Amino acid sequence: MVVTKPLIKGVTLVVYAKTSARIRFEVRHNLSTHSSHIGGTHTSEDLNQIISWLEQTTTHAAEQLNKQRQYLIPAQSRPFRLSDAADFFEAFAAWEGDAGTKERVMSLIISLGSYAGISGPDAGLIEHLVRRGVLTSGAWGARSVHSRFSGVINQLRHSPAMGGSTQPGRP
């Protein structure tokens, strides 16, 4: 059984059983239909331009999947452990970079559960968090929060400070 869900024009979420023990989630981009995230075109003879478009499309797909994931896994099902919260914040505090980078990266990680694309001052903090086990490496520069910290991220995402509600079952 294959389930498809249009997300936005030209972008579709496809979910199907790959094996009896695996479910595959795909975000499919039809660049002839929707190409605004790559500047209105999808052909080029410049290899660097094509690589840039692939990275942008991968980042866009990760963002779309993370938006949908919040509906698949109920917030209450992820355990929250105080020791994980302490480790999560300690890893951020241990990085010796600037506060603006920490704030920007933490905000993205809390809202998306991942960080895609490494550039500028973010690179040092992202690699630090990978070494500390907070983030796991993925393809095309994407980093996802280690499953150990999913409960921490969920608590932060639904906290009143982030615009959420502390009442069970409410975003």
N, C-alpha and C positions, 0 to 999 in steps of 0.2 A: 504494500500500500504506500502510495506517495501522496503527501499532503503539500500543496503549494499555497502560499499566501503572498499576494502582492503587497509590498511595503511602500514603495513610491513608484512613480512612473519609471519603467525600465529596470526595476530592482524587485526580485522575487525571492522569498524564503522558501526553500524546498527541504522537506523533512521526510526521511525514509529509513527503513531498516536495512543496514548494510549487511549484517550477519544476524544470527540469532542473539548475539550478545552486544551488538553495537547499533547505535542510531546515528545517522549522518545528518548534519545540518549544513546546508549550502546556501550562500547568498549569491544569487546569479544576477549579473549585470548584463543588460542588453545595450551595448554602447551605441548602437544605431538609433535606439529609442530615447535613451537618457544619457547624455554625455556631459552634462553641465559641470560635474565634479572634475572633469579633465579638460575643460575649456572649450567645449562645443565641437570638438573633432576627435577622431579616433584613428587617424592614419598619420604616419610620419616615417621618414627615412633616417631620422636622428635617433640612434640607439639610446642615448641618455634621456631623450624625451619619452620614449616608450617605457623605459625603466621607471621614470618618474610617474607616468600614468599608471603603471602596474602597482607601484607603491601606494599611490593615492586611492586606487580602486580597492586594494587590500585593506587599507585603513578604513575606508568607507564601509566595506563589508563587515569588518570587525565591529564598528560602531553600530551598524544595523542589527547584527546578531546579539550584541550585548543589550540593546534596547528590548529585543524580543525575549531574551533569557529571563528577564525579571518576571514575566508572566508564566514561565514554565516551572520555576522552582519557588514555591511559596516561601516568603520571608521567614515564617515561623519554623520551617523545617531545618534551617541551618543553625547548628549550635553556636552559642556565644560563650567563649571561655575567656576569663579575665587574663590568664597568662598569655593567650594569643594577642590580646589587645596590647598588653605591656610590651611584648616582643615587636609588634607592628610599629608602635610609636617609638620604641627604642631604636629601631633600625633607621627611621627617619631622622631622629635626633642625632645619631652617630655620624651622619654625613656632614662634612665640614664646609659645605657650600652655602650659598646665599639663601635667605629666608624666602624671597620671592619665588625661586625655583621650587623649594620645598612645598610652598603653598599651592602653586600651580599644579605640580605633579600629584600631590595628595588629593586635590580637588578632582582631577581627572580620574584617578584611581577609584575614588569613592563613588563618583557618578557613573563610571563605565565598567569598573571591575577590571580594567586593563589599561594599557598605555601602548599606543601604536606609533611607530616612527620616532627615531631618536635624533635630536639635533641640538646644536648649541649647548647652553648650560645644563639642559636636562640630561644629556648623555651620562655625565658623571654620576648623578643621583640614580638614574635607572640602573646602571651597571652595579652600583653599590647595593641597590635593593635586590638585584639578581643574586649577587654574591652572598647576601644575608638570607636568602631563601624566601623573601617576601614576594618577589615576582619570579615567574618561570619564563624561560626563553621560548619564543615562537618564531614562525616564519616571517620574513619581510620586516624584521625589527619590532614585531608586536610582542608585548609582554603581558602576561595574565597574572592576576593575583593567585598565589598558591592557595589550593583548596583549604589548607589549614586556617587561612585568614578570612574565608568567605563570611563566617558569622560576624567577624569584627566589621568588615566592610558593610554588611547588611545593616548592622546596628547604626553605623555612622550615616549610611544613606537615608535611613528612616528617622534619624534624630531631628528634633525640632530645629536645631541649628542649620540643618541642610534643607529645611522646608518640608520635612516629613512629619509623620504623626507617630506618637509612641503607642497608639492604640492598636492592638492586634488586628491584622487583616486590612489595615488602612495604609495607603502609600504615604 
